[in-house]
């Protein structure tokens, strides 16, 4: 188990470029299975979860060639489908939740897809019902081996387009069903579809491959199935979660940081939500500039004077992946804020580690926490902690960088799942961090 040692209490300064978006990359990598032609993907982040999925694709028989930093070629013309029922796949697939999205493309192209029960973050239950209910509506038959906890869908006669209303606007569920529908016969209509930028990117990539999709960017998608898809070249967007992480880092450490090439049009509510905590954010071309907050930052209040409430929601609402960052940033704000995590039930359980560092947090229940900010009149204390998941891990790292003294974070493999060379990039702007 790897560990970070962090000497906190130092201001940072410089430029940092966000990596390619993890969540988009996992979708896009699965889409290469839909065609026999070459697909070239650019700006792929070098992180554990993405590299695991690339490894799974390689074991499945995809020909993979690295063309440069973050640039890969994929050819999926001859696959080893027996790998899907192997012990190796059960081990590899169960450790990566994103591997569920290979099922849709395989079902559409080969008439069957299997997946072990996926793992991933320990942030509460994350149901797969949306995925499989969508496949069943397209005409697939569902299989589940309870003893081996193995899921499967089969459609030897192919899939047929239909209308479906999704119970939840699941991003991975929408992506999976969408990738199955592009090769189904007839028209598929998906209502209550997820519509975040990364799903829009998947739609645009599929259209460039020859798919027929209407309603991109809305929650109502119409897909007219085609017989085959062609190859393409696609570039991954910058990671909005990493961009939000750097904003939070700059505020907590009173640092002057410029985040390069952020794709402002795809940030949604992220900049304004940080502004609610009193953080100054400036747009400079396609860069995002955060000045050093030498005098701290003050939480806004609602018009009626009630306490600021920041909550998550499906896009275009505020992403749940940044609520942990908002919570940490609020610990040094001037004022109080209520963080309401609606979409996952255990993501706030890392706050005990912040309380140990001296933060004033009241955990109301698994979904809500009230934070009374210190206004930098007392700093967080260095401590030893363990990262439970990706987003809590980066939040604890930000807390450690702002705290006086030397902190230790264990299980940093969780952070490496979502952040590329994070210690090297932080050192480049002045952070004192050592990987043990």
C-alpha positions as CSV (number, residue, x, y, z in Angstrom):
1,X,0.0,0.0,0.0
2,X,1.5,3.3,-1.1
3,X,1.5,6.4,1.1
4,X,1.8,10.2,0.7
5,X,3.6,12.4,3.2
6,X,2.5,16.0,3.0
7,X,4.1,19.0,4.6
8,X,1.2,21.4,4.7
9,X,0.8,25.1,5.3
10,X,2.6,26.3,2.1
11,X,1.0,28.5,-0.6
12,X,1.4,27.3,-4.2
13,X,1.7,29.2,-7.4
14,X,1.8,28.4,-11.1
15,X,-0.1,26.8,-13.9
16,X,-1.7,23.3,-14.0
17,X,-3.3,21.6,-17.0
18,X,-6.2,19.2,-16.3
19,X,-6.0,15.7,-17.5
20,X,-8.5,14.1,-19.9
21,X,-11.8,13.3,-18.2
22,X,-11.9,9.9,-16.5
23,X,-15.6,9.4,-16.8
24,X,-15.7,10.3,-20.5
25,X,-12.7,8.0,-21.2
26,X,-14.3,4.9,-19.7
27,X,-17.4,5.4,-21.9
28,X,-15.3,6.1,-25.1
29,X,-13.0,3.2,-24.6
30,X,-16.0,0.8,-24.5
31,X,-17.4,2.3,-27.7
32,X,-14.4,1.1,-29.7
33,X,-15.9,-2.4,-29.5
34,X,-18.7,-1.3,-31.8
35,X,-16.6,-1.2,-35.0
36,X,-14.0,-3.4,-36.7
37,X,-12.3,-0.3,-38.0
38,X,-9.5,1.6,-36.3
39,X,-10.5,4.1,-33.6
40,X,-7.9,6.7,-32.4
41,X,-8.5,8.4,-29.0
42,X,-6.5,11.4,-27.8
43,X,-6.0,12.9,-24.3
44,X,-6.5,9.6,-22.5
45,X,-5.5,10.1,-18.8
46,X,-2.8,7.8,-17.4
47,X,-4.7,6.7,-14.3
48,X,-5.3,3.3,-12.7
49,X,-9.0,2.9,-13.6
50,X,-8.4,3.8,-17.3
51,X,-5.4,1.6,-17.5
52,X,-7.4,-1.3,-16.0
53,X,-10.0,-0.9,-18.7
54,X,-7.4,-0.8,-21.5
55,X,-6.0,-4.0,-20.0
56,X,-9.4,-5.6,-20.1
57,X,-9.9,-4.6,-23.8
58,X,-6.5,-6.1,-24.6
59,X,-7.3,-9.4,-23.0
60,X,-10.6,-9.3,-24.9
61,X,-8.6,-9.3,-28.2
62,X,-8.6,-5.6,-29.0
63,X,-5.4,-4.6,-30.9
64,X,-4.0,-1.6,-28.9
65,X,-1.1,0.7,-29.9
66,X,0.1,3.7,-28.0
67,X,0.8,6.5,-30.5
68,X,2.0,9.1,-28.0
69,X,1.2,10.6,-24.7
70,X,-2.5,10.0,-24.1
71,X,-3.0,8.9,-27.7
72,X,-4.0,5.3,-28.6
73,X,-5.2,3.3,-31.5
74,X,-7.8,0.5,-31.0
75,X,-8.9,-2.1,-33.5
76,X,-11.6,-4.6,-32.4
77,X,-12.0,-6.8,-35.5
78,X,-11.2,-10.1,-33.8
79,X,-12.3,-10.6,-30.2
80,X,-11.9,-13.5,-27.8
81,X,-15.4,-13.7,-26.4
82,X,-14.6,-16.7,-24.2
83,X,-12.5,-14.3,-22.1
84,X,-15.8,-12.9,-20.8
85,X,-16.6,-16.1,-18.9
86,X,-13.0,-16.7,-17.7
87,X,-11.7,-16.5,-14.1
88,X,-9.3,-13.7,-15.2
89,X,-12.2,-11.5,-16.4
90,X,-14.1,-12.2,-13.1
91,X,-11.1,-10.9,-11.2
92,X,-10.4,-7.9,-13.5
93,X,-13.9,-6.8,-14.2
94,X,-15.1,-6.9,-10.6
95,X,-12.4,-4.4,-9.6
96,X,-13.6,-1.8,-12.0
97,X,-17.1,-0.5,-12.1
98,X,-16.7,1.1,-15.5
99,X,-16.2,-2.3,-17.1
100,X,-20.0,-2.6,-17.0
101,X,-20.1,-0.5,-20.1
102,X,-18.5,-3.1,-22.3
103,X,-21.8,-5.1,-22.1
104,X,-23.9,-2.7,-24.4
105,X,-21.4,-2.7,-27.3
106,X,-20.8,-6.5,-27.1
107,X,-24.6,-7.2,-26.9
108,X,-25.2,-5.1,-29.9
109,X,-22.4,-6.4,-32.1
110,X,-22.1,-10.0,-30.9
111,X,-25.4,-10.8,-29.3
112,X,-24.1,-11.4,-25.8
113,X,-22.3,-9.6,-23.0
114,X,-21.2,-10.7,-19.5
115,X,-19.9,-8.9,-16.5
116,X,-18.9,-9.8,-12.9
117,X,-20.5,-7.7,-10.2
118,X,-18.4,-4.6,-10.4
119,X,-16.5,-3.0,-7.6
120,X,-15.2,0.6,-7.4
121,X,-15.7,3.2,-4.7
122,X,-17.2,2.4,-1.3
123,X,-19.8,5.1,-1.5
124,X,-23.0,3.1,-0.9
125,X,-25.2,1.1,-3.2
126,X,-25.0,1.9,-6.9
127,X,-27.6,-0.2,-8.7
128,X,-27.2,-1.7,-12.2
129,X,-30.9,-2.1,-12.8
130,X,-31.1,0.7,-15.3
131,X,-28.5,-1.0,-17.5
132,X,-30.2,-4.4,-17.6
133,X,-33.8,-3.1,-17.8
134,X,-32.8,-1.1,-20.9
135,X,-31.2,-4.2,-22.5
136,X,-34.3,-6.3,-21.7
137,X,-36.5,-3.7,-23.4
138,X,-34.3,-3.9,-26.4
139,X,-35.0,-7.6,-26.6
140,X,-32.2,-9.2,-24.6
141,X,-32.6,-12.0,-22.1
142,X,-31.1,-11.6,-18.7
143,X,-28.9,-14.1,-16.9
144,X,-27.6,-14.0,-13.3
145,X,-25.4,-16.6,-11.6
146,X,-26.0,-15.8,-7.9
147,X,-23.2,-18.1,-6.6
148,X,-20.5,-16.4,-8.8
149,X,-22.3,-13.0,-8.8
150,X,-22.1,-12.9,-12.6
151,X,-24.4,-10.9,-14.8
152,X,-25.2,-11.6,-18.5
153,X,-27.5,-10.6,-21.3
154,X,-28.0,-12.5,-24.6
155,X,-29.8,-11.5,-27.8
156,X,-28.9,-14.1,-30.5
157,X,-31.5,-12.7,-32.9
158,X,-30.3,-9.2,-32.4
159,X,-31.8,-6.1,-30.7
160,X,-35.0,-4.2,-31.6
161,X,-35.6,-0.5,-31.1
162,X,-38.2,0.6,-28.6
163,X,-39.4,3.4,-26.3
164,X,-38.1,3.4,-22.7
165,X,-38.4,5.8,-19.7
166,X,-35.4,5.4,-17.5
167,X,-36.2,5.2,-13.8
168,X,-33.0,7.2,-13.0
169,X,-30.9,9.4,-15.2
170,X,-27.9,7.1,-14.8
171,X,-24.9,8.3,-16.8
172,X,-23.3,4.9,-17.3
173,X,-26.8,3.3,-17.8
174,X,-27.6,5.8,-20.5
175,X,-24.2,5.3,-22.2
176,X,-24.6,1.5,-22.1
177,X,-28.1,1.5,-23.5
178,X,-27.2,4.1,-26.1
179,X,-24.2,2.0,-27.4
180,X,-26.5,-1.1,-27.6
181,X,-29.2,0.9,-29.5
182,X,-27.0,2.3,-32.2
183,X,-26.9,-1.2,-33.9
184,X,-30.4,-2.3,-33.0
185,X,-33.1,-2.6,-35.7
186,X,-35.5,0.4,-35.8
187,X,-35.8,3.4,-33.6
188,X,-35.0,3.6,-29.9
189,X,-36.3,6.5,-27.8
190,X,-34.6,7.0,-24.3
191,X,-36.5,9.4,-22.1
192,X,-35.0,10.7,-18.8
193,X,-31.6,10.0,-20.4
194,X,-28.5,11.5,-18.7
195,X,-27.2,14.5,-20.7
196,X,-23.9,15.6,-19.1
197,X,-21.1,16.8,-21.4
198,X,-19.3,13.4,-21.4
199,X,-22.4,11.6,-22.6
200,X,-22.8,14.3,-25.3
201,X,-19.2,13.5,-26.3
202,X,-20.0,9.9,-26.6
203,X,-23.0,10.8,-28.8
204,X,-20.9,12.9,-31.1
205,X,-18.3,10.2,-31.4
206,X,-20.9,7.7,-32.3
207,X,-22.4,10.1,-34.9
208,X,-18.9,10.5,-36.4
209,X,-18.8,6.7,-36.7
210,X,-22.1,6.7,-38.6
211,X,-24.7,6.4,-35.9
212,X,-28.0,8.4,-36.2
213,X,-28.8,10.1,-32.9
214,X,-31.2,13.0,-32.3
215,X,-31.6,15.1,-29.1
216,X,-27.9,15.3,-28.1
217,X,-27.6,17.4,-24.9
218,X,-31.2,16.8,-23.9
219,X,-32.8,14.1,-21.7
220,X,-34.7,12.7,-24.7
221,X,-32.5,10.7,-27.1
222,X,-33.8,9.2,-30.4
223,X,-31.5,6.6,-32.0
224,X,-32.1,5.1,-35.4
225,X,-30.2,1.9,-35.6
226,X,-27.7,1.3,-38.4
227,X,-26.1,-1.9,-39.7
228,X,-22.5,-1.0,-38.9
229,X,-20.2,1.7,-37.6
230,X,-16.9,3.0,-39.0
231,X,-13.7,4.1,-37.3
232,X,-13.0,7.7,-36.1
233,X,-10.7,10.0,-34.2
234,X,-11.9,11.4,-30.9
235,X,-10.4,13.8,-28.3
236,X,-11.4,13.5,-24.6
237,X,-12.5,16.7,-22.8
238,X,-10.6,18.1,-19.8
239,X,-11.7,16.5,-16.5
240,X,-14.2,18.9,-14.8
241,X,-13.8,17.1,-11.5
242,X,-10.1,17.7,-11.5
243,X,-10.7,21.3,-12.4
244,X,-12.9,21.7,-9.4
245,X,-10.3,20.0,-7.3
246,X,-7.7,22.6,-8.3
247,X,-10.1,25.4,-7.5
248,X,-10.6,24.0,-4.0
249,X,-6.9,23.5,-3.6
250,X,-6.1,27.1,-4.5
251,X,-8.7,28.5,-2.1
252,X,-7.7,26.3,0.9
253,X,-3.9,27.0,0.5
254,X,-4.3,30.7,-0.4
255,X,-2.6,30.0,-3.7
256,X,-2.6,31.8,-7.0
257,X,-3.2,29.1,-9.6
258,X,-4.1,29.2,-13.3
259,X,-5.9,26.1,-14.7
260,X,-5.2,25.9,-18.4
261,X,-7.7,25.0,-21.2
262,X,-10.7,24.1,-19.0
263,X,-13.4,24.1,-21.8
264,X,-15.5,26.7,-20.0
265,X,-18.7,25.8,-21.9
266,X,-18.6,22.3,-20.3
267,X,-18.2,23.4,-16.7
268,X,-21.8,24.0,-16.0
269,X,-22.5,25.2,-12.4
270,X,-19.0,24.4,-11.1
271,X,-17.6,28.0,-11.2
272,X,-20.7,29.6,-9.7
273,X,-21.0,27.0,-7.0
274,X,-17.5,27.7,-5.8
275,X,-18.4,31.5,-5.9
276,X,-21.2,30.7,-3.4
277,X,-18.4,29.9,-0.9
278,X,-16.9,33.3,-1.7
279,X,-14.1,32.1,-4.0
280,X,-13.0,34.4,-6.7
281,X,-12.8,32.8,-10.1
282,X,-11.8,34.6,-13.3
283,X,-12.2,33.6,-16.9
284,X,-9.1,34.3,-19.0
285,X,-9.8,33.0,-22.5
286,X,-10.2,29.3,-22.0
287,X,-8.2,29.4,-18.8
288,X,-9.5,29.6,-15.3
289,X,-7.6,31.9,-12.8
290,X,-7.9,31.7,-9.0
291,X,-6.1,34.5,-7.2
292,X,-4.6,34.0,-3.8
293,X,-7.3,34.5,-1.2
294,X,-5.1,36.3,1.4
295,X,-8.1,37.6,3.3
296,X,-10.0,34.3,3.1
297,X,-13.4,33.8,1.5
298,X,-17.0,34.4,2.8
299,X,-20.0,32.1,2.3
300,X,-22.9,33.8,0.6
301,X,-26.4,33.4,2.1
302,X,-29.8,33.0,0.4
303,X,-31.9,36.1,-0.2
304,X,-34.0,35.4,2.9
305,X,-30.8,35.1,5.0
306,X,-31.0,31.4,5.5
307,X,-27.9,29.2,5.6
308,X,-26.2,28.4,2.3
309,X,-27.2,24.9,1.0
310,X,-25.1,23.2,-1.6
311,X,-26.4,19.9,-3.0
312,X,-25.9,17.6,-5.9
313,X,-28.2,16.7,-8.8
314,X,-28.0,15.0,-12.2
315,X,-26.6,17.3,-15.0
316,X,-27.1,20.2,-15.4
317,X,-27.2,20.2,-11.6
318,X,-24.0,20.3,-9.5
319,X,-21.9,17.1,-9.8
320,X,-21.8,14.8,-6.8
321,X,-18.1,14.1,-7.4
322,X,-17.2,17.6,-6.2
323,X,-19.3,17.8,-3.0
324,X,-16.4,16.3,-1.0
325,X,-14.2,19.2,-2.3
326,X,-16.8,21.8,-1.4
327,X,-17.1,20.3,2.1
328,X,-13.3,20.6,2.7
329,X,-13.1,24.1,1.3
330,X,-16.0,25.2,3.6
331,X,-14.0,24.2,6.7
332,X,-11.9,27.4,6.3
333,X,-14.7,29.7,5.0
334,X,-16.1,32.7,6.8
335,X,-19.6,31.5,7.6
336,X,-21.5,28.2,7.6
337,X,-22.9,25.9,4.9
338,X,-25.0,22.8,4.7
339,X,-23.7,20.1,2.3
340,X,-26.5,17.8,1.1
341,X,-25.3,14.7,-0.7
342,X,-28.5,13.3,-2.3
343,X,-27.2,10.8,-4.8
344,X,-24.9,8.5,-2.8
345,X,-25.5,7.4,0.8
346,X,-21.9,7.0,2.2
347,X,-19.8,9.7,0.6
348,X,-19.8,11.9,3.7
349,X,-18.4,9.3,6.1
350,X,-14.9,10.6,5.6
351,X,-15.7,13.8,7.7
352,X,-14.5,12.1,10.9
353,X,-11.0,12.5,9.5
354,X,-11.5,16.2,9.0
355,X,-13.0,16.5,12.5
356,X,-9.8,14.9,13.8
357,X,-7.9,17.6,12.0
358,X,-9.9,20.3,13.9
359,X,-12.7,21.0,11.4
360,X,-16.1,22.0,12.8
361,X,-18.5,19.7,11.1
362,X,-21.9,18.3,12.3
363,X,-22.8,15.1,10.4
364,X,-26.5,15.3,10.5
365,X,-27.1,11.9,8.8
366,X,-25.5,9.9,5.9
367,X,-26.6,12.6,3.4
368,X,-26.1,16.0,5.2
369,X,-23.3,17.8,7.0
370,X,-23.2,21.3,8.4
371,X,-19.8,23.0,8.3
372,X,-18.9,26.0,10.5
373,X,-15.9,27.6,8.8
374,X,-12.8,28.6,10.7
375,X,-12.1,31.7,8.5
376,X,-8.4,30.7,8.8
377,X,-8.3,31.9,12.4
378,X,-7.3,28.3,13.3
379,X,-5.7,26.0,10.8
380,X,-6.4,22.3,10.4
381,X,-3.9,20.0,12.3
382,X,-1.7,17.5,10.5
383,X,-2.7,13.9,11.1
384,X,-2.5,10.3,9.7
385,X,-5.5,9.1,7.6
386,X,-6.5,6.6,5.0
387,X,-8.2,7.4,1.7
388,X,-11.6,5.5,1.4
389,X,-12.4,6.5,-2.3
390,X,-11.2,8.7,-5.1
391,X,-13.0,11.9,-4.2
392,X,-12.6,11.7,-0.4
393,X,-8.9,10.9,-1.1
394,X,-8.3,14.1,-3.0
395,X,-10.3,16.1,-0.4
396,X,-8.1,14.7,2.4
397,X,-5.0,15.6,0.3
398,X,-6.2,19.2,-0.1
399,X,-6.9,19.3,3.7
400,X,-3.4,18.0,4.4
401,X,-1.8,20.6,2.0
402,X,-3.5,23.4,4.0
403,X,-2.8,22.0,7.5
404,X,0.2,23.0,9.6
405,X,2.7,20.1,10.0
406,X,3.3,16.8,8.2
407,X,0.3,14.6,7.4
408,X,0.3,11.0,6.1
409,X,-2.3,9.6,3.8
410,X,-2.4,5.8,3.3
411,X,-4.1,3.8,0.5
412,X,-3.3,6.5,-2.1
413,X,-4.0,3.9,-4.8
414,X,-7.6,5.2,-4.5
415,X,-6.4,8.7,-5.5
416,X,-4.3,7.2,-8.4
417,X,-7.5,5.7,-9.8
418,X,-8.7,9.2,-10.8
419,X,-5.7,11.6,-10.8
420,X,-2.7,11.3,-13.1
421,X,0.8,11.8,-11.5
422,X,-0.8,14.0,-8.9
423,X,2.3,14.3,-6.7
424,X,4.5,15.3,-9.6
425,X,2.1,17.9,-10.8
426,X,1.6,19.4,-7.3
427,X,5.3,19.5,-6.8
428,X,5.7,21.5,-10.0
429,X,3.6,24.4,-8.4
430,X,5.4,24.2,-5.0
431,X,3.7,21.5,-3.0
432,X,5.8,19.5,-0.5
433,X,4.6,16.0,-1.1
434,X,6.4,12.7,-1.1
435,X,5.2,9.3,-2.3
436,X,6.4,6.5,0.0
